[in-house]
Amino acid sequence: VLDDLFELDALTKLGGQLLAAGFLVAFGVQFYFFTGPDGQVFSLDPAQRALLTGFLVVATINAVNFVDGLDGLAAGVVGVGALAFFLFCYQL
């Protein structure tokens, strides 16, 4: 929201993204295991959990920010992704 209201520089945006990822890690919303392509399950220690969660959150925020050039494009991409994720979780 702040980026839409005011023109923020890249470092300020990155700081906000890292802060958002830090809140997720601090409140326990993070990966606890990782499943490989062959079905093998890898257990993660606390440092690996925090790094993987932070990396994926920052990467996802930046991916959505890259497609935010046209009206409705980012909302459509996020909506399709959310629907696919919901159907996948519902199937599990």
C-alpha positions, 0 to 999 in steps of 0.5 A: 500500500505504501508503495502505491501511495508513495514512490519508494526506492528499491532498498526500502521495498526490500526492507519491508519484504524482509520485515514481512518475512521476519514476522512470519518466521517469528510467529511460526509460519514456516516450512518444517519439511521439504518434499523432493521430486522423488517423494523423499522428505527432508526435515529442516532445522530451525535455521534452514526453516527460517532461511527457506521461508524468508527466501520464498516470501521475498521471491514471491513478493518480487515476482508479483511486483514484476507483473504489476504493470497493467491494471488487474494483471497482478490480481489475476495472477495471484487469484489463479495461483491462490485457486490452484493452491486451494485445489491442491490443498483440498485434494490432500 
